Amino acid sequence: MSDHLHIIGRDNRRVDGRAKTTGRALYTDDIQLPGMLYGRLKRSPVAHGIIDRISIDRALALEGVRAVITGADLPVRFGILPVTQDETALAVDRVRYVGEPVAAVCAEDEATAQRALDLIEVDYTPLAPLLSPEDAFTTDLRIHEHPKFDGNAHRVIALEFGDVDAAFSGAAYSREDTFYYAGNTHAPLETHSTVADTDGTRITLWVSHQAPYYLQKILPRVLEIPPQSLRVIVPYVGGGFGGKLDPFPDTICAAKLSMVTGRPVKITLAREEVFYNHRGRHPSLMWVRSAVEDGRITALHFRAFLDGGAYGSFGTAASYYHGALQPVTYRIPNYKAEIVRFYTNKPPCGPKRGHGTPQPRFALECHLDRVADEVGLSAYELRGRNLVASYSTTTNHLRVTTCALDTCIDRVVEASGYAGQHGNLPRGEGLGFAVGAYLSGAGLPIYWNELPHSSVLV
């Protein structure tokens, strides 16, 4: 190991290791404040429907209940990205997935809060649930009335670089394949949890979250308070993986219930409720077509239908990454991508580890394996002929600096014995080969900072 590497390849003590292993680390649900109330969320049992009536009288009359709120108390729409402001903390007039919150209650203890949920009466007129992009695409029924795109399309991405049609028309070899990625969710050890407290003028949130500055930006508008009136504190977080990046209904409702009662309120979700919050990886139906000449990719055409769930979340970014990051791994002189993200009546999808790239990576790598077999190259030989080079610019104008994929591949192939073992292992055993890359960085923030930078008291 080189002497100048003081961290990489060495055993180093975690700065938070002692606190976590001794149990001294405080997570959000560990926080106890004097006079604390406990909140729960009433959730929809139908995937798609009109809310005809909500009655909270019986819940309010239950001994120990201190407040009940509905969508009428939190009508301001929001979203994690400025381009999609389509959510409310509690459904106002329509529910769009099973588990969507329609009311929130706080009480002196969790058991009373849970009993109060059963006393909240909600009448629905069910609508046909749209449970796939195909369903969403082939109906006149709308989940949202979108101002820009027809039907239930949330986002449409179209990218083209080079002359793709000419490259395919003159190709000696081309192949196309269709793949489906089923999606998944995060399941961190710690579920979502929020503690909210107010002194009458300011609100303090302790929240298990990955992006406190997003909360600082978005929640004051939703709660209709000045930005300087909200303080966000993130204690130890027991995992997130992208699943704790959005502003969630439980956090907003805890803050609102604290404002209504003037007392601290805690809402900690059960595991089932975390799956309702979701924001997991998008299911994706993908079509890939490539043209190859002498083992080199001359053109690639990629299409995808993303199942986005009921709301936007980070879907715009995930859709864009589906198409924009394919040329980051391989030199593709002619490239075309067409991506459509659809609203469906399921919990919203969002960012998860790789944020829109594992799905197309899976499709492209499986496709390249089949191409390699048909053109008479090994999987690693085909990839080796097409890798991006250090200090180059991709066909879609992304800048690559240092890149040692070729060296990595050579070492993996040698250490694994891939050449001798691939295709020669006993039945039921196999050795596969795939490459993935990710390019990150941004030129501008998605939100301009409008917060006050300083103040003077005279």
C-alpha distance (Angstrom), angle and dihedral (degrees) to the residues before:
residue distance angle dihedral
M1 . . .
S2 3.79 . .
D3 3.81 114.0 .
H4 3.80 92.3 -128.9
L5 3.81 92.4 62.8
H6 3.80 102.3 87.0
I7 3.81 97.6 164.6
I8 3.82 110.2 22.5
G9 3.78 114.0 83.7
R10 3.80 94.8 8.2
D11 3.80 134.0 104.4
N12 3.78 107.5 -108.3
R13 3.76 128.8 178.3
R14 3.80 115.4 -112.6
V15 3.79 110.2 -120.0
D16 3.82 89.9 -136.2
G17 3.80 96.5 36.5
R18 3.80 98.2 101.8
A19 3.81 94.1 48.1
K20 3.80 92.0 50.1
T21 3.80 98.0 44.2
T22 3.82 93.8 46.7
G23 3.81 94.3 46.6
R24 3.79 93.5 -116.8
A25 3.81 93.4 118.4
L26 3.80 110.2 103.6
Y27 3.79 117.7 -142.9
T28 3.79 122.3 -166.8
D29 3.81 95.0 -95.3
D30 3.83 89.3 53.4
I31 3.81 91.2 64.2
Q32 3.81 114.9 104.8
L33 3.81 121.9 -175.9
P34 3.82 128.8 -174.8
G35 3.80 112.3 -91.8
M36 3.79 93.1 11.1
L37 3.80 119.5 175.1
Y38 3.78 125.0 -155.5
G39 3.79 124.3 -130.7
R40 3.79 134.9 -154.2
L41 3.81 133.2 -178.2
K42 3.81 126.7 -127.4
R43 3.80 107.7 -138.7
S44 3.78 134.4 -158.7
P45 3.82 118.0 -105.7
V46 3.83 91.8 -160.0
A47 3.79 127.3 72.4
H48 3.79 97.5 -142.7
G49 3.76 128.6 11.4
I50 3.80 150.3 122.2
I51 3.81 116.5 -100.3
D52 3.79 105.0 -128.5
R53 3.80 99.4 174.3
I54 3.80 141.3 -2.1
S55 3.80 119.3 -166.9
I56 3.81 117.7 -171.3
D57 3.83 98.9 167.9
R58 3.81 97.2 102.9
A59 3.80 91.6 47.1
L60 3.81 92.2 50.7
A61 3.80 90.2 50.1
L62 3.81 93.3 56.3
E63 3.81 111.7 108.1
G64 3.79 110.9 -106.3
V65 3.81 96.5 24.3
R66 3.79 111.8 123.0
A67 3.81 104.6 178.1
V68 3.81 143.6 0.0
I69 3.80 123.4 -165.7
T70 3.81 132.9 -172.8
G71 3.78 136.8 -171.9
A72 3.80 90.2 -78.4
D73 3.82 88.0 67.7
L74 3.82 93.5 53.3
P75 3.82 106.5 33.9
V76 3.83 99.0 147.1
R77 3.79 112.9 111.3
F78 3.78 120.3 -134.5
G79 3.79 143.7 168.2
I80 3.77 136.9 -176.1
L81 3.84 90.6 -113.5
P82 3.81 123.0 51.4
V83 3.82 91.5 -131.3
T84 3.83 93.4 62.1
Q85 3.78 117.7 45.5
D86 3.79 98.5 161.5
E87 3.83 106.4 125.7
T88 3.79 135.6 88.4
A89 3.80 123.4 -166.0
L90 3.81 90.1 -121.5
A91 3.81 124.3 21.9
V92 3.79 109.6 -96.5
D93 3.80 106.9 -168.1
R94 3.81 106.0 -16.4
V95 3.81 138.2 35.5
R96 3.78 118.6 -141.9
Y97 3.82 106.0 -174.8
V98 3.79 140.4 20.1
G99 3.80 106.5 -89.5
E100 3.80 97.8 27.3
P101 3.84 108.2 147.1
V102 3.80 115.6 -112.8
A103 3.83 100.1 170.5
A104 3.80 140.6 7.4
V105 3.79 130.4 -148.9
C106 3.79 134.9 -170.5
A107 3.80 126.9 -161.0
E108 3.78 142.7 164.9
D109 3.80 91.6 -88.0
E110 3.81 138.2 12.4
A111 3.80 95.0 -109.7
T112 3.80 91.8 56.6
A113 3.79 91.0 46.4
Q114 3.80 89.8 52.0
R115 3.81 92.2 49.4
A116 3.78 89.7 50.1
L117 3.80 90.8 58.5
D118 3.80 89.7 62.5
L119 3.81 89.4 55.1
I120 3.80 94.6 55.7
E121 3.81 107.3 98.2
V122 3.81 119.0 -149.9
D123 3.80 125.3 178.5
Y124 3.81 118.7 -160.5
T125 3.77 136.5 -171.1
P126 3.82 101.4 -146.1
L127 3.79 119.6 -133.3
A128 3.79 126.9 -163.7
P129 3.83 108.6 -82.0
L130 3.81 115.7 -127.0
L131 3.78 103.7 -147.4
S132 3.80 103.9 171.9
P133 3.82 139.5 31.5
E134 3.80 87.3 -106.4
D135 3.81 90.6 56.2
A136 3.79 91.3 46.1
F137 3.80 93.2 48.0
T138 3.81 98.0 48.7
T139 3.82 102.0 49.8
D140 3.77 138.6 74.9
L141 3.81 90.3 -140.9
R142 3.80 112.1 107.4
I143 3.80 127.7 -147.6
H144 3.82 90.4 -170.3
E145 3.75 130.8 6.2
H146 3.76 96.9 -123.0
P147 3.80 117.2 -156.9
K148 3.80 96.3 -147.3
F149 3.80 113.7 28.2
D150 3.78 131.7 49.5
G151 3.77 123.7 -115.8
N152 3.78 119.0 -3.4
A153 3.79 95.8 -33.8
H154 3.78 110.0 132.9
R155 3.79 97.2 -176.6
V156 3.82 135.2 7.0
I157 3.80 120.1 -162.7
A158 3.82 122.4 -172.2
L159 3.82 120.8 178.8
E160 3.80 128.5 171.8
F161 3.79 130.1 170.7
G162 3.80 126.0 175.0
D163 3.81 125.0 -3.7
V164 3.79 102.8 -51.6
D165 3.82 97.0 171.0
A166 3.81 92.8 51.5
A167 3.80 91.6 48.2
F168 3.80 91.8 53.6
S169 3.80 95.0 43.6
G170 3.80 91.2 55.2
A171 3.80 97.2 39.3
A172 3.79 120.6 124.1
Y173 3.81 89.5 -153.0
S174 3.79 135.1 18.7
R175 3.78 135.8 165.6
E176 3.80 136.9 -175.5
D177 3.82 131.4 -159.3
T178 3.80 138.5 177.1
F179 3.80 123.2 -140.1
Y180 3.79 136.8 179.2
Y181 3.80 125.5 -151.6
A182 3.80 112.1 -162.7
G183 3.81 98.8 -152.8
N184 3.81 128.0 -133.3
T185 3.80 142.2 -155.7
H186 3.81 138.4 -117.3
A187 3.84 108.4 -114.8
P188 3.84 99.2 -171.9
L189 3.80 116.2 -168.1
E190 3.82 91.6 -113.3
T191 3.79 115.5 60.1
H192 3.81 121.8 -141.8
S193 3.79 112.8 -71.5
T194 3.82 136.1 173.9
V195 3.78 134.6 -178.1
A196 3.81 116.0 -167.4
D197 3.79 126.7 -171.1
T198 3.79 132.9 175.2
D199 3.77 135.2 -167.9
G200 3.79 92.3 -163.2
T201 3.79 95.7 -92.0
R202 3.82 104.9 42.0
I203 3.80 134.4 37.8
T204 3.79 122.7 -146.8
L205 3.79 119.4 -161.9
W206 3.78 125.6 -163.7
V207 3.78 104.1 -168.1
S208 3.79 139.8 166.5
H209 3.79 96.5 -124.4
Q210 3.80 143.2 136.6
A211 3.80 99.2 -146.2
P212 3.82 112.9 40.8
Y213 3.79 92.2 164.7
Y214 3.80 90.4 60.2
L215 3.80 88.1 54.4
Q216 3.80 90.2 48.0
K217 3.78 88.7 52.8
I218 3.80 100.8 42.7
L219 3.81 108.6 31.4
P220 3.82 99.2 61.9
R221 3.80 89.5 59.5
V222 3.81 92.4 47.5
L223 3.81 92.3 46.3
E224 3.83 91.0 41.3
I225 3.80 94.8 -127.1
P226 3.84 131.7 125.8
P227 3.84 113.5 -86.0
Q228 3.80 91.6 -120.8
S229 3.82 89.4 58.8
L230 3.81 93.4 70.1
R231 3.79 126.2 75.5
V232 3.81 119.7 -175.0
I233 3.81 121.1 -159.7
V234 3.82 122.9 -175.4
P235 3.83 113.6 -158.5
Y236 3.80 121.3 -171.4
V237 3.82 109.7 -39.0
G238 3.79 120.4 -144.2
G239 3.79 97.0 -148.3
G240 3.77 133.7 -49.4
F241 3.83 113.5 173.9
G242 3.82 90.3 -174.3
G243 3.79 94.9 -47.2
K244 3.81 93.9 103.4
L245 3.80 100.0 49.7
D246 3.82 101.6 93.1
P247 3.81 127.0 76.2
F248 3.81 100.5 -104.7
P249 3.82 130.7 -153.6
D250 3.81 93.0 -118.5
T251 3.80 92.0 57.9
I252 3.80 94.0 46.3
C253 3.82 92.6 45.5
A254 3.81 92.5 49.7
A255 3.80 89.2 54.2
K256 3.81 93.1 46.5
L257 3.81 93.6 47.2
S258 3.80 89.8 51.0
M259 3.80 89.4 51.5
V260 3.81 91.0 50.1
T261 3.82 96.4 46.9
G262 3.80 101.0 30.7
R263 3.82 88.4 -132.6
P264 3.81 134.1 102.9
V265 3.81 114.3 -89.2
K266 3.79 129.1 -162.5
I267 3.81 125.4 -161.1
T268 3.80 117.8 -177.8
L269 3.79 117.3 174.7
A270 3.77 126.1 -131.6
R271 3.80 115.8 -126.1
E272 3.80 92.2 -101.4
E273 3.80 89.7 55.8
V274 3.79 91.6 53.5
F275 3.79 87.5 61.8
Y276 3.82 88.5 53.9
N277 3.80 89.8 53.4
H278 3.82 86.4 47.7
R279 3.85 112.4 147.8
G280 3.81 86.2 171.7
R281 3.77 129.6 151.7
H282 3.82 115.6 -54.4
P283 3.79 121.0 -108.8
S284 3.80 104.3 -124.0
L285 3.80 135.2 -166.0
M286 3.81 107.1 -155.5
W287 3.80 137.8 -172.8
V288 3.81 120.8 -164.9
R289 3.79 129.0 -171.4
S290 3.80 124.7 177.5
A291 3.79 137.8 -179.4
V292 3.81 118.3 -148.5
E293 3.79 131.8 -168.9
D294 3.84 121.0 -176.1
G295 3.79 89.8 -16.8
R296 3.79 93.4 -52.0
I297 3.79 124.5 115.3
T298 3.80 109.3 -120.7
A299 3.81 98.0 173.7
L300 3.78 140.5 8.0
H301 3.81 128.7 -167.1
F302 3.80 117.1 -170.5
R303 3.81 130.6 -177.3
A304 3.80 130.4 179.3
F305 3.79 140.3 179.3
L306 3.81 110.4 -156.5
D307 3.80 122.4 -157.0
G308 3.79 99.1 -140.1
G309 3.78 102.4 176.8
A310 3.78 124.0 -137.2
Y311 3.83 101.9 -40.3
G312 3.78 141.7 33.8
S313 3.82 103.8 -112.7
F314 3.84 108.0 152.0
G315 3.81 90.1 -27.3
T316 3.79 94.6 122.5
A317 3.81 90.6 58.0
A318 3.81 93.8 43.0
S319 3.80 90.3 50.9
Y320 3.79 92.8 49.3
Y321 3.80 93.3 46.8
H322 3.81 88.9 51.2
G323 3.78 87.5 68.5
A324 3.79 108.3 20.0
L325 3.80 100.0 57.0
Q326 3.80 99.7 51.3
P327 3.83 93.3 89.1
V328 3.81 91.7 50.3
T329 3.82 93.1 82.9
Y330 3.80 101.4 36.7
R331 3.79 136.3 33.7
I332 3.80 104.0 -108.7
P333 3.82 110.4 171.8
N334 3.81 94.2 -173.9
Y335 3.77 116.9 37.8
K336 3.79 137.3 168.2
A337 3.82 128.8 178.6
E338 3.81 129.4 -178.5
I339 3.79 116.7 -174.6
V340 3.81 129.9 176.4
R341 3.80 122.9 -176.7
F342 3.80 113.7 -160.0
Y343 3.77 131.7 -158.2
T344 3.81 112.0 -123.8
N345 3.80 133.4 175.0
K346 3.78 96.0 -99.7
P347 3.84 133.9 95.9
P348 3.81 109.8 -67.4
C349 3.79 119.3 -90.7
G350 3.78 120.7 -139.9
P351 3.81 142.6 146.7
K352 3.79 122.9 -15.9
R353 3.80 127.5 163.3
G354 3.80 104.1 -47.6
H355 3.79 93.8 17.0
G356 3.80 105.8 -131.7
T357 3.81 98.5 -15.8
P358 3.86 108.2 86.7
Q359 3.82 91.8 68.2
P360 3.83 97.5 55.6
R361 3.81 89.8 37.5
F362 3.81 88.7 57.8
A363 3.81 91.1 48.9
L364 3.79 96.4 45.3
E365 3.80 95.3 45.0
C366 3.81 93.0 49.4
H367 3.78 88.8 47.1
L368 3.81 92.5 50.8
D369 3.80 91.2 51.2
R370 3.80 88.8 58.0
V371 3.80 91.8 45.0
A372 3.80 91.5 50.6
D373 3.79 91.5 51.4
E374 3.80 92.3 50.9
V375 3.82 96.6 46.3
G376 3.80 93.1 46.2
L377 3.81 100.8 -109.7
S378 3.77 131.3 121.4
A379 3.78 116.9 -110.6
Y380 3.79 92.7 -106.6
E381 3.81 94.4 43.9
L382 3.79 91.4 56.5
R383 3.76 92.2 48.6
G384 3.79 92.9 44.8
R385 3.79 91.0 57.9
N386 3.80 92.2 53.9
L387 3.81 107.3 39.4
V388 3.79 119.6 128.9
A389 3.78 115.6 -109.1
S390 3.78 129.4 -125.1
Y391 3.78 115.5 -90.6
S392 3.77 94.8 14.9
T393 3.79 136.3 127.6
T394 3.78 120.7 -122.9
T395 3.78 122.3 -128.5
N396 3.81 88.8 -100.1
H397 3.80 92.0 52.9
L398 3.80 100.1 -101.7
R399 3.79 115.2 145.5
V400 3.80 119.3 -126.4
T401 3.81 116.5 -163.7
T402 3.81 120.2 177.7
C403 3.80 113.3 4.3
A404 3.79 124.8 169.8
L405 3.79 99.9 172.6
D406 3.81 91.7 128.5
T407 3.79 91.5 56.1
C408 3.80 91.4 45.4
I409 3.79 91.7 51.5
D410 3.80 93.0 48.6
R411 3.79 92.0 51.5
V412 3.80 94.2 46.1
V413 3.80 92.4 48.4
E414 3.79 91.4 49.6
A415 3.81 97.1 43.8
S416 3.82 94.3 45.3
G417 3.77 96.5 46.1
Y418 3.79 86.9 -129.0
A419 3.81 96.7 160.7
G420 3.78 93.2 56.8
Q421 3.79 99.2 36.2
H422 3.80 104.0 41.5
G423 3.79 108.3 104.2
N424 3.80 92.3 -0.3
L425 3.80 102.1 82.5
P426 3.82 124.2 108.5
R427 3.78 119.4 -83.7
G428 3.80 110.7 -74.4
E429 3.81 93.7 27.3
G430 3.78 127.9 93.1
L431 3.77 145.0 167.9
G432 3.78 117.5 -143.2
F433 3.77 134.2 -171.7
A434 3.79 129.2 -148.3
V435 3.79 138.9 154.0
G436 3.78 129.3 -147.9
A437 3.78 133.8 -178.9
Y438 3.77 137.2 177.7
L439 3.77 130.5 -160.6
S440 3.78 119.3 -159.5
G441 3.77 138.7 179.7
A442 3.78 136.8 91.9
G443 3.76 135.9 -142.7
L444 3.78 99.2 -147.4
P445 3.81 136.5 23.9
I446 3.79 116.2 -107.9
Y447 3.80 89.2 -130.8
W448 3.78 124.3 45.9
N449 3.78 110.1 -134.2
E450 3.79 107.2 -110.9
L451 3.80 95.4 163.3
P452 3.81 119.1 120.2
H453 3.79 109.1 -96.9
S454 3.77 97.7 -160.8
S455 3.77 142.9 -4.3
V456 3.80 137.5 -161.4
L457 3.79 125.9 -147.2
V458 3.81 112.3 -154.0
